[in-house]
Amino acid sequence: MESVFPHGISIRGVSVDSPSSFSSEVDIVVDPAASVQVVQANISKKLRWTFSNGAFLLTAEPNSIRVLPVESSSPVTTQAPTSVSPFVEADVYLRVKLKLNFNGTATKPEKIIEQWLKEKLEAKGTTLVWNVVIVEGALRNAERVDVQPRFHEQLRQYTCDFHVQDYSTNHVEEIKSFINATLMPTNETGSDMIQTTALTLKQIYPQNCFEDLTKTLYGDYFWPESTAQQTQIMECQKPSSQRASRLCELHLENDTTSWAQPDMKNCSPLGSISDLENLNVTTENAAEVVDVIQALVNTTLSNATQLPPSELNTVVEKLNQVVNVTTVTPALGDNIVHVFSDILISGTDMAPVAVSVLNLTDKMGNKMEFPNESLSLTAPSVALSMIDVNREGFNGLTFRVVSKSSIQEPNVLVNQSYEGKPISEANATISLPSTLYNFLSPGQRNKTRVQFQFYGTQDLFQDPQTANATSHSNLMLNSYIVSASINGSHVSNLINDERVVITLRHHKAKQDDDNVKCVFWDFQKNDKWSFLVEQQIKVQGFVRPLIIFVCVSGGRGGWSNVGCETRPLSPYQTTCLCEHLTHFALLLDVSRAPISEADSHILTVISYIGCGISAIFLGITLLTYLAFEKLRRDYPSKILINLSAALLGLTLLFLLDSWLSSFSDYSLCIITAAALHYFLLASFTWMALEAVHMYFALVKVFNTYVPAYILKFCAVGWGVPLVIVSLVLAINKNAYVNIQATAPAAEGTFTNQFCWMKADTYFYVTVVAFILLVLLCNVSVFVVVLRQIRKMSAKKRVSSTSSRSAMKDLRAVASLTVLLGLTWIIGFVSLGEARETMMYLFTIFNSLQGFFVFLFHCLMKENVQKQWRMYLCCGALRLTKRSDWSATAGGPSRKENLINSSFSVNTSSLTNTSKTDISTENHKGP
């Protein structure tokens, strides 16, 4: 009590009834004398505080407090009365709403109004003002009559809502009268005038916040029952000299109370970072989790030079959970940025979590909510700037950073215009041209989030070739790192004046024999670039490249120099203009992970050569079957024509894709990518229909006439892919964008982009899953057909011709593999250490699939050879029209059956047997 009562009140005696939960009487003397009512109010209020000495908590029941004046100075021995004294009623709470006119020159009238309210109402010492909300409203003409503004243009109207707590012993009506008398007259505050036009008072009865036990990493704390707006103070468990606090918060929205989050900033966590693993992150405790992480990181780094790998993983995992479960406020984002900053400048090895950290900061920047158009968060060695831009009227953006040291907070400037000229004082500048408006997709409130990031350390960008860099290494950092990203868009293939301009200041001045070169770091995810410059210096007589600038795009990868033009400005500055080969395996690269430059270049060359050859021979195949009517009378030939058409469309679009992408037309790129997607799905649909036809021919033999057989196949073969592509375009057309190759080509070669599917979800569902389903069905049919071939071959095999039959069977198997697209299975096993080898096989076989179709189903087919010799050859090679024909190309008078020929393969051991074993009903095909 001595620590609670103010100076001037002394305790003369205390009597206690019980050792635990007890009632007590206290005799006090007030010297000098004061008003009884004021003393009663002050004592009643102070006795409601919770007292703690570390061993126990002492809390008074608010409704049991009685403060009574006595005539004598002798100790009071009578029991406390059971009735409530009118002088010790509970605090009075009022909800106040007023409208007022403000006339003055102040730039922030809201602050002046709030200050005026508190000064007026809290002047008597027994009234407190809480939760002030001031909203500016429209001033109607009728409300201008009684106001004589000195500056008419400064006249504004405001609506104020707030709570009043009165702990005097006055009656509630007296309190209301006091508020009316205080606020209603016209008041002048310096050069400003405030006039209340309407005032509403309502008494409210907020409940107490009930006692609560909170279990935190700072320890367990028991918070006693508290009245509205009362702050409980508790002793920290560590260190005991500090205090924790918690407010019983009264909410203006609904006049109810609830406990606020405990303020534990002065307390230290009891555990370690490893204890966070079992901590469940929720929306309610997200901010506290970040505070705990920051405290634990600081504590760990104060005793060690870096975080252990296990603790680093825990920190990143928990921060990622925080960003996922809660709304990211500027304060929360700033704390997260400072956590990463502390870890970066400590020298902790960040390589194992670099991908997670970059993805986390990118996601945090896109989710962050802030009231203004832009927000910048800075910490030593790290800066993050976000700006919401409108597609209409976009004039470009410039992000500039000035940093004196990697251990100091950088100065950041974001200008909503394009500034191509370098600034000598800036360490890093990145300028986005106005032509990027084509890549701005409307987000919330028709705004698109553009994000810039700056890193004063290379710890997050460690290439395996430079991770163990020494003074004799090939790669060294000579500048800071800067990045830019546009949420929801993939920006690439910018040419000439459309390119992004990046200017960086060298850490070390360029010498005459140094070779400065721009490179990039390709993550191929989240549409983000960061940039670095590569500079070659002489080390012991040898030329060594020195990296000073990186270009990053989400994921993992290494440094490369393809697609970035270098423009040295001075020994201290370099400007990079970066744009951006692809290979056939990209169409079904299940892992979507980058590969080496050399492998990418070779695969690209193989892809274009293979697709070129396939396109030529698929064209010859189609011309052959379309020119000679006798070749396309049976069903297998008609299915082959459709399959060849789909494959031809696929190969041609693949060959033209990069060229079409070079136009940097957003709509053209979407059309190209969607068309490529369509022909890829159509090719596999016709492969599946080929398998269905084989199954009907050799396994499910029946004599039922199927009307419009090929027409139904065409509806499925060309219709299903159309439906899938249309759905993707309808749901999210931005799933088709301009993407970069998984790795760039070698230095000195040309660069291009590739219009294809960027979104992983759509890629795996509409491409990978669809192809996998087709291949599983085709493999099943392939196994069944092989067994049938073996049975047929066994009936016809003679010892003298066994070798010849085996060769024909082998040729049939190869032909089936091509028709059913089974070589595409390689794409699903291109994983792990054998990934590069499998990608070579995948690229060779599948880029040449069109050539193999021509080889097995045109060049090696007997009836096709006869047609060529009959109409295209002369002399001894020319064949007369009286030559015999195989069953698959019978004369005009011969009618087709439902399944005329099992395969488009000239294999007597298979075709002839099928004619013998399959009973059919003659019918003229469509």
NORWODA-V487304 format. One record per helix or strand. SS is the DSSP state (H for helix, E for strand). FROM is the first residue (numbers start at 1). TO is the last residue. If there is no record, write none. Layout:
BEGIN
ss/from/to
SS/FROM/TO
SS/FROM/TO
END
This chain:
BEGIN
ss/from/to
E/9/16
E/24/30
H/36/46
E/51/52
E/57/58
H/62/64
H/86/88
E/92/103
H/109/121
E/127/137
H/141/144
H/152/154
E/156/166
H/172/183
E/187/189
E/192/204
E/209/209
E/212/216
E/219/223
E/226/226
E/231/235
E/243/250
E/257/259
E/263/263
H/273/278
H/286/303
H/309/325
E/329/329
H/330/346
H/351/367
E/369/369
E/374/380
E/382/390
E/397/402
E/409/409
E/411/415
E/428/432
H/434/439
H/444/446
E/447/455
E/481/486
H/496/498
E/500/505
E/515/521
E/528/539
E/542/549
E/559/560
E/564/570
E/573/578
H/584/588
H/597/627
H/629/632
H/635/661
H/666/698
H/709/735
E/736/739
E/754/757
H/760/796
H/799/819
H/822/829
H/832/847
H/849/859
H/862/871
H/875/877
H/887/889
E/897/897
H/908/917
E/922/922
END
